[in-house]
Amino acid sequence: MRIVLAEDHFLLRDGLIRLLEAHGHEIVAAVENGADLLESLTEARPDVAIVDVRLPPNFTDEGLRAVLAARREMPDLPVLLLSQYVEPLYARELLSSGGCGIGYILKGRVTNGAQFLDSIRRVAEGGTVMDPDVISQLLVRKERDESMSTLSSREREVLVWVAQGRSNAGIAQSLFISEKAVAKHISSIFTKLGLLPADGDNRRVLAVLAYLDQ
């Protein structure tokens, strides 16, 4: 894959470049600020962008802003956001930009190279990868809504896993329940939230996240 990487911390940026290149990916640009990121995205049009939310000069949301600007021109640009913090607002802004291929993970969870590479692949293929802590915050904010409050504790737990892009089999294994039980919970979730089930894990994740973003 052709990748644009935006990370201001030299050691982390260098480490990510080495990891990605070692697995056959091409780093078409490695930048450290929002202006260079936007230019690189629009010129290189990569297969996926891996972006730190907070970049120089202000270390607020320069990375996110550059991504949102690029996605206005390239709506289906796959983007994996990296952050040190749980920032649901940033997740919602990225989700509301439309398109497919969206990820948001915390840097502190990047401890397994294989899982990180799998997250990149899933986003590049149009999937959704959300950090469980980010999803939990979205769920907490949505708790005030009547429709969300109708979900049982188990259904909310299943929803967190669904939003991470897990298959029914993967959820069943994580929760130590049957796949049939998972399917029943998911059907109930969509019914209670007024969402029609969609074919494919990625589409159902996007549907759930789109609802949470309202």
C-alpha contacts under 8 A as a table, 3 or more apart, distances in Angstrom:
res1	aa1	res2	aa2	distance
1	M	24	G	7.68
1	M	25	H	4.95
1	M	26	E	6.00
1	M	46	P	7.91
1	M	47	D	5.90
1	M	48	V	7.54
2	R	25	H	6.24
2	R	26	E	4.83
2	R	27	I	5.99
2	R	28	V	6.11
2	R	46	P	5.16
2	R	47	D	5.18
2	R	48	V	6.83
3	I	25	H	7.17
3	I	26	E	6.03
3	I	27	I	4.89
3	I	28	V	5.77
3	I	29	A	7.12
3	I	46	P	5.35
3	I	47	D	6.00
3	I	48	V	5.27
3	I	49	A	5.65
3	I	50	I	7.28
4	V	27	I	5.98
4	V	28	V	5.72
4	V	29	A	4.89
4	V	30	A	6.03
4	V	31	V	7.98
4	V	37	L	7.93
4	V	40	S	7.16
4	V	41	L	6.90
4	V	44	A	7.94
4	V	46	P	6.18
4	V	48	V	6.71
4	V	49	A	4.79
4	V	50	I	6.29
5	L	13	R	7.75
5	L	27	I	7.15
5	L	29	A	6.20
5	L	30	A	4.70
5	L	31	V	6.31
5	L	49	A	5.96
5	L	50	I	4.89
5	L	51	V	5.94
6	A	13	R	7.71
6	A	30	A	5.78
6	A	31	V	4.82
6	A	32	E	5.41
6	A	33	N	7.04
6	A	37	L	6.39
6	A	49	A	7.87
6	A	50	I	6.27
6	A	51	V	4.69
6	A	52	D	5.88
6	A	63	G	7.46
7	E	10	F	7.49
7	E	12	L	7.33
7	E	13	R	5.51
7	E	30	A	7.55
7	E	31	V	6.44
7	E	32	E	5.09
7	E	33	N	7.64
7	E	51	V	6.46
7	E	52	D	5.36
7	E	55	L	7.14
8	D	13	R	7.04
8	D	31	V	7.27
8	D	32	E	4.20
8	D	33	N	6.77
8	D	52	D	7.80
8	D	55	L	6.21
8	D	56	P	7.24
9	H	12	L	5.53
9	H	13	R	5.98
9	H	32	E	7.72
10	F	13	R	5.09
10	F	14	D	5.95
11	L	14	D	5.14
11	L	15	G	6.00
12	L	15	G	4.99
12	L	16	L	6.08
13	R	16	L	5.20
13	R	17	I	6.19
13	R	30	A	7.66
14	D	17	I	5.11
14	D	18	R	6.24
15	G	18	R	5.19
15	G	19	L	6.18
16	L	19	L	5.05
16	L	20	L	6.02
17	I	20	L	5.27
17	I	21	E	5.97
17	I	27	I	6.94
18	R	21	E	5.28
18	R	22	A	5.93
19	L	22	A	5.21
19	L	23	H	6.61
19	L	113	G	7.85
20	L	23	H	5.32
20	L	24	G	6.68
20	L	25	H	5.39
20	L	26	E	7.49
20	L	27	I	7.73
20	L	117	L	7.89
21	E	24	G	5.10
21	E	25	H	4.90
21	E	26	E	6.11
21	E	27	I	7.19
22	A	25	H	7.36
27	I	30	A	6.79
28	V	44	A	7.01
28	V	46	P	7.52
29	A	40	S	6.48
29	A	44	A	7.96
31	V	36	D	6.16
31	V	37	L	6.06
32	E	36	D	7.29
32	E	37	L	7.46
32	E	55	L	6.60
32	E	56	P	7.03
33	N	36	D	5.70
33	N	37	L	6.21
33	N	55	L	5.17
33	N	56	P	5.00
33	N	57	P	6.92
33	N	62	E	7.30
33	N	63	G	7.28
34	G	37	L	4.94
34	G	38	L	6.25
34	G	55	L	6.16
34	G	56	P	6.85
34	G	62	E	5.00
34	G	63	G	5.25
34	G	65	R	7.57
34	G	66	A	5.68
35	A	38	L	5.41
35	A	39	E	6.42
35	A	66	A	7.13
36	D	39	E	5.16
36	D	40	S	6.04
37	L	40	S	5.09
37	L	41	L	6.10
37	L	63	G	7.43
37	L	66	A	6.47
38	L	41	L	5.18
38	L	42	T	6.23
38	L	66	A	5.00
38	L	67	V	6.87
38	L	69	A	7.34
38	L	70	A	6.26
39	E	42	T	5.41
39	E	43	E	6.07
40	S	43	E	5.23
40	S	44	A	5.59
40	S	45	R	7.62
41	L	44	A	5.45
41	L	45	R	5.25
41	L	46	P	6.66
41	L	49	A	7.72
41	L	70	A	6.54
42	T	45	R	5.58
42	T	70	A	6.31
42	T	73	E	7.99
45	R	77	L	7.81
46	P	49	A	6.67
46	P	77	L	7.75
47	D	77	L	7.31
47	D	78	P	6.80
47	D	124	A	6.21
48	V	77	L	6.65
48	V	78	P	4.78
48	V	79	V	5.72
48	V	80	L	7.50
48	V	120	I	7.66
48	V	123	V	7.47
48	V	124	A	5.38
49	A	77	L	7.73
49	A	78	P	6.30
49	A	79	V	4.80
49	A	80	L	6.14
50	I	79	V	6.06
50	I	80	L	4.86
50	I	81	L	6.00
50	I	82	L	7.18
51	V	63	G	6.16
51	V	64	L	7.69
51	V	79	V	7.28
51	V	80	L	6.23
51	V	81	L	4.89
51	V	82	L	5.81
52	D	55	L	6.61
52	D	63	G	5.81
52	D	64	L	7.82
52	D	81	L	5.82
52	D	82	L	4.67
52	D	83	S	5.85
53	V	60	T	7.53
53	V	61	D	5.43
53	V	62	E	6.53
53	V	63	G	4.48
53	V	64	L	5.20
53	V	81	L	6.23
53	V	82	L	6.13
53	V	83	S	5.77
54	R	58	N	7.88
54	R	59	F	4.53
54	R	60	T	4.95
54	R	61	D	4.84
54	R	62	E	5.70
54	R	63	G	5.65
54	R	64	L	7.57
54	R	83	S	7.42
55	L	58	N	6.82
55	L	59	F	4.64
55	L	60	T	6.81
55	L	61	D	6.86
55	L	62	E	5.34
55	L	63	G	5.69
56	P	59	F	5.04
56	P	62	E	7.07
57	P	62	E	7.99
58	N	62	E	7.47
59	F	62	E	6.76
61	D	64	L	5.33
61	D	65	R	6.18
62	E	65	R	5.12
62	E	66	A	6.18
63	G	66	A	5.27
63	G	67	V	6.31
64	L	67	V	5.06
64	L	68	L	6.15
64	L	81	L	7.78
64	L	90	Y	7.31
64	L	94	L	7.65
65	R	68	L	5.13
65	R	69	A	6.14
66	A	69	A	5.15
66	A	70	A	6.17
67	V	70	A	5.08
67	V	71	R	6.09
67	V	79	V	7.56
68	L	71	R	5.09
68	L	72	R	6.40
68	L	94	L	6.92
68	L	97	S	6.76
69	A	72	R	5.35
69	A	73	E	7.17
70	A	73	E	5.45
70	A	74	M	5.99
70	A	75	P	7.84
70	A	77	L	7.84
71	R	74	M	4.43
71	R	75	P	4.42
71	R	76	D	6.84
71	R	77	L	6.02
71	R	97	S	7.24
72	R	75	P	5.63
72	R	97	S	7.74
74	M	77	L	5.51
75	P	97	S	7.66
75	P	98	G	6.74
75	P	99	G	5.24
75	P	100	C	7.93
76	D	98	G	7.95
76	D	99	G	4.77
76	D	100	C	5.55
76	D	101	G	6.91
77	L	99	G	7.56
77	L	100	C	7.54
77	L	101	G	6.97
78	P	100	C	6.65
78	P	101	G	4.23
78	P	102	I	5.89
78	P	123	V	5.94
78	P	124	A	5.39
78	P	125	E	7.92
78	P	126	G	6.65
79	V	101	G	6.18
79	V	102	I	5.23
79	V	103	G	6.15
79	V	123	V	6.86
79	V	124	A	7.66
80	L	101	G	7.97
80	L	102	I	5.94
80	L	103	G	4.25
80	L	104	Y	5.70
80	L	105	I	7.55
80	L	120	I	6.93
80	L	123	V	6.78
81	L	103	G	5.85
81	L	104	Y	4.62
81	L	105	I	6.37
82	L	104	Y	6.05
82	L	105	I	5.38
82	L	106	L	5.70
82	L	107	K	5.91
83	S	86	V	7.40
83	S	104	Y	7.70
83	S	105	I	6.62
83	S	106	L	4.97
83	S	107	K	5.59
84	Q	106	L	5.48
84	Q	107	K	5.32
84	Q	108	G	6.65
85	Y	106	L	6.60
86	V	106	L	7.28
86	V	133	D	6.71
86	V	134	V	5.60
86	V	137	Q	7.81
87	E	90	Y	5.62
87	E	91	A	6.75
87	E	134	V	6.87
88	P	91	A	4.95
88	P	92	R	6.17
88	P	134	V	5.86
88	P	135	I	7.83
88	P	137	Q	6.36
88	P	138	L	6.10
89	L	92	R	5.18
89	L	93	E	6.23
90	Y	93	E	5.08
90	Y	94	L	6.27
91	A	94	L	5.28
91	A	95	L	6.17
91	A	104	Y	6.81
91	A	134	V	7.63
92	R	95	L	4.99
92	R	96	S	5.98
92	R	213	D	5.40
93	E	96	S	5.16
93	E	97	S	6.42
94	L	97	S	5.27
94	L	98	G	7.60
94	L	102	I	7.57
95	L	98	G	5.97
95	L	102	I	7.34
95	L	209	L	7.35
95	L	210	A	6.80
95	L	213	D	7.12
96	S	210	A	7.31
96	S	213	D	7.03
100	C	126	G	4.95
100	C	127	G	6.53
100	C	128	T	7.49
101	G	122	R	7.60
101	G	123	V	4.43
101	G	124	A	5.87
101	G	125	E	6.58
101	G	126	G	3.76
101	G	127	G	4.86
101	G	128	T	5.75
102	I	123	V	5.68
102	I	126	G	7.27
102	I	127	G	6.56
102	I	128	T	4.90
102	I	129	V	6.48
103	G	119	S	7.75
103	G	123	V	6.20
103	G	128	T	5.47
103	G	129	V	4.41
103	G	130	M	5.43
104	Y	129	V	6.33
104	Y	130	M	4.90
104	Y	131	D	5.96
104	Y	134	V	7.87
105	I	109	R	7.28
105	I	129	V	7.48
105	I	130	M	5.92
105	I	131	D	4.65
105	I	134	V	7.98
106	L	109	R	5.53
106	L	110	V	7.14
106	L	131	D	6.54
107	K	110	V	5.34
108	G	111	T	7.14
109	R	112	N	7.87
110	V	113	G	7.14
110	V	115	Q	7.97
110	V	116	F	6.23
111	T	116	F	7.99
112	N	115	Q	5.45
112	N	116	F	6.25
113	G	116	F	5.11
113	G	117	L	6.10
114	A	117	L	5.19
114	A	118	D	6.10
115	Q	118	D	4.95
115	Q	119	S	6.16
116	F	119	S	5.05
116	F	120	I	6.41
117	L	120	I	5.10
117	L	121	R	6.25
118	D	121	R	5.02
118	D	122	R	6.14
119	S	122	R	5.17
119	S	123	V	6.24
119	S	129	V	6.37
120	I	123	V	5.26
120	I	124	A	6.07
121	R	124	A	5.08
121	R	125	E	6.16
122	R	125	E	5.17
122	R	126	G	6.55
122	R	127	G	5.08
122	R	128	T	6.91
122	R	129	V	7.31
123	V	126	G	5.17
123	V	127	G	4.68
123	V	128	T	5.73
123	V	129	V	6.68
124	A	127	G	7.10
126	G	202	N	7.45
127	G	165	G	7.39
127	G	202	N	5.05
128	T	163	A	7.55
128	T	164	Q	6.84
128	T	165	G	6.08
128	T	202	N	6.26
128	T	205	V	6.79
128	T	206	L	7.03
129	V	163	A	7.35
129	V	164	Q	5.09
129	V	165	G	6.04
130	M	134	V	6.80
130	M	135	I	6.67
130	M	163	A	6.54
130	M	164	Q	5.06
130	M	165	G	7.89
131	D	134	V	5.30
131	D	135	I	6.41
131	D	164	Q	6.85
132	P	135	I	5.02
132	P	136	S	6.02
132	P	160	V	6.50
132	P	161	W	7.65
132	P	164	Q	6.95
133	D	136	S	5.00
133	D	137	Q	6.31
134	V	137	Q	5.18
134	V	138	L	6.34
135	I	138	L	5.00
135	I	139	L	6.13
135	I	160	V	6.17
135	I	163	A	7.15
136	S	139	L	5.01
136	S	140	V	6.13
136	S	160	V	6.88
137	Q	140	V	5.01
137	Q	141	R	6.22
138	L	141	R	5.21
138	L	142	K	6.18
138	L	212	L	6.59
138	L	213	D	7.90
139	L	142	K	4.97
139	L	143	E	6.09
139	L	156	R	7.96
139	L	212	L	7.20
140	V	143	E	5.12
140	V	144	R	7.97
141	R	144	R	6.80
142	K	145	D	5.64
142	K	148	M	6.47
142	K	212	L	6.65
143	E	146	E	7.61
143	E	148	M	5.65
143	E	149	S	5.65
144	R	148	M	7.39
144	R	149	S	6.92
145	D	148	M	5.47
145	D	149	S	6.30
146	E	149	S	5.12
146	E	150	T	6.58
147	S	150	T	5.44
147	S	151	L	7.47
147	S	192	K	6.34
147	S	193	L	5.77
148	M	151	L	5.66
148	M	192	K	7.76
148	M	193	L	6.86
149	S	152	S	7.82
150	T	192	K	6.96
151	L	154	R	7.96
151	L	155	E	5.71
151	L	156	R	6.19
151	L	189	I	6.82
151	L	192	K	7.16
152	S	155	E	5.05
152	S	156	R	6.27
153	S	156	R	5.17
153	S	157	E	6.20
154	R	157	E	4.94
154	R	158	V	6.17
154	R	185	H	7.88
155	E	158	V	4.99
155	E	159	L	6.03
155	E	185	H	5.80
155	E	186	I	7.30
155	E	188	S	7.93
155	E	189	I	6.49
156	R	159	L	4.92
156	R	160	V	6.38
157	E	160	V	5.33
157	E	161	W	6.81
158	V	161	W	5.23
158	V	162	V	6.17
158	V	171	I	7.13
158	V	182	V	7.39
158	V	185	H	7.23
158	V	186	I	7.31
159	L	162	V	4.89
159	L	163	A	6.07
159	L	186	I	7.50
159	L	189	I	7.66
160	V	163	A	5.24
160	V	164	Q	6.60
161	W	164	Q	5.14
161	W	165	G	6.83
161	W	166	R	5.82
161	W	171	I	6.33
162	V	165	G	5.29
162	V	166	R	5.37
162	V	167	S	7.27
162	V	171	I	7.64
162	V	201	D	7.97
162	V	204	R	7.94
162	V	205	V	6.09
163	A	166	R	7.41
163	A	205	V	5.05
163	A	206	L	7.77
163	A	208	V	6.91
163	A	209	L	6.79
164	Q	205	V	7.47
165	G	201	D	6.33
165	G	202	N	6.48
165	G	205	V	6.21
166	R	169	A	7.88
166	R	170	G	5.61
166	R	171	I	6.08
166	R	201	D	7.42
167	S	170	G	5.05
167	S	171	I	6.20
167	S	201	D	6.51
168	N	171	I	5.13
168	N	172	A	6.04
168	N	179	E	5.80
168	N	182	V	6.09
168	N	183	A	6.73
169	A	172	A	5.09
169	A	173	Q	6.20
169	A	179	E	5.70
170	G	173	Q	5.17
170	G	174	S	6.23
171	I	174	S	5.08
171	I	175	L	6.07
171	I	179	E	7.81
171	I	182	V	7.06
172	A	175	L	5.29
172	A	176	F	5.57
172	A	177	I	4.91
172	A	178	S	5.41
172	A	179	E	5.32
172	A	181	A	7.90
172	A	182	V	6.21
173	Q	176	F	5.12
173	Q	177	I	6.75
173	Q	178	S	7.85
177	I	181	A	6.54
177	I	182	V	7.25
178	S	181	A	5.17
178	S	182	V	6.46
179	E	182	V	4.97
179	E	183	A	6.18
180	K	183	A	5.15
180	K	184	K	6.27
181	A	184	K	5.06
181	A	185	H	6.24
182	V	185	H	5.11
182	V	186	I	6.17
183	A	186	I	5.15
183	A	187	S	6.11
184	K	187	S	5.16
184	K	188	S	6.23
185	H	188	S	5.10
185	H	189	I	6.15
186	I	189	I	4.95
186	I	190	F	6.31
187	S	190	F	5.38
187	S	191	T	6.24
187	S	197	P	7.22
188	S	191	T	5.04
188	S	192	K	6.10
189	I	192	K	5.24
189	I	193	L	6.08
190	F	193	L	5.15
190	F	194	G	5.88
190	F	195	L	4.71
190	F	196	L	6.10
190	F	197	P	6.30
191	T	194	G	5.13
191	T	195	L	6.10
191	T	196	L	7.17
192	K	195	L	7.71
193	L	211	Y	7.97
195	L	207	A	7.38
195	L	208	V	7.93
197	P	204	R	6.51
198	A	203	R	6.01
198	A	204	R	5.39
199	D	203	R	6.65
199	D	204	R	7.09
200	G	203	R	5.62
200	G	204	R	6.56
201	D	204	R	5.35
201	D	205	V	6.19
202	N	205	V	5.15
202	N	206	L	6.22
203	R	206	L	5.10
203	R	207	A	6.14
204	R	207	A	4.96
204	R	208	V	6.24
205	V	208	V	5.21
205	V	209	L	6.13
206	L	209	L	5.08
206	L	210	A	5.84
207	A	210	A	5.11
207	A	211	Y	6.31
208	V	211	Y	5.21
208	V	212	L	6.34
209	L	212	L	4.92
209	L	213	D	6.10
210	A	213	D	5.06
210	A	214	Q	6.70
211	Y	214	Q	5.50
